[in-house]
Amino acid sequence: MISIFGLLTSATLYDKTLVGGSPADQGFIIDTLARDLVVPWQIVFLPDNSMLFTERPGRVRIYRDGKLLPKPAYLVPDIPLRNKSGLLGMCIHPDFTANQFVYVANNYIQISLRWPRT
C-alpha cells in the first residue's frame, strides 16, 4: 500500500509549471499526422525518414512524404483483440537498409491462454 500511495501522491502533486510548462512553451509543434486509426501503438523511423507504425488490430502502416499511405504495408492474420492483446511492438533489423527486415510482436491465444509472440 505504501508504494501505491506514493505513486498516487506523486501524480497528485504534479504541476506543469515544475516541468517547464506546456509543449508549446518548449518550442514543440503539436500536429495531427493521421486520423481514424485504431489504437496506434508502436512507431519506428526508417532510414528514409518515413515512419512505420502498428495498429493493434494487426495492421502495419506507413507514413511517408507527409501522408499516410492508404493501404497497410502488412496485415498480421488472426489477431485476438481482447483486453490489451493485439499487434503491439515492432522494430527494424540493425541492418535494415540491406535486408529490409521488420520484426513485429503480437499476442495469440492457445488453449485459452495468451502468450506473447514475436
VENUR-V306987 format. One record per residue. SS is DSSP state (H for helix, E for strand, - for the rest). OMEGA is omega in whole degrees, -180 to 180 (999 if undefined). Layout:
ss;omega
SS;OMEGA
SS;OMEGA
This chain:
ss;omega
-;-178
H;-178
H;178
H;179
H;179
H;179
H;179
H;178
H;179
H;180
H;-179
H;-177
H;-179
-;178
-;-176
-;179
-;179
-;-178
-;172
-;177
-;-177
-;177
H;179
H;178
H;-178
H;179
-;178
-;175
-;179
-;-176
-;176
-;-179
-;-178
-;180
-;175
-;175
-;-180
-;180
-;174
E;-168
E;-174
E;176
E;176
E;178
E;-179
-;-179
-;180
-;180
-;172
-;-179
E;166
E;172
E;-179
E;167
E;-173
-;178
-;174
-;-179
E;168
E;-175
E;179
E;172
E;-174
E;177
-;175
-;179
E;176
E;177
-;-171
-;-178
-;176
-;176
-;-179
E;174
E;176
-;-176
-;171
-;178
-;175
-;-180
-;177
-;179
-;-177
-;180
-;179
-;176
E;-172
E;-173
E;179
E;173
E;177
E;179
-;178
-;178
-;-176
H;-178
H;-178
H;-172
H;178
-;180
-;173
E;-180
E;178
E;178
E;179
E;176
E;169
E;-177
E;179
E;-180
-;178
-;174
E;176
E;179
E;174
E;-180
E;176
-;999
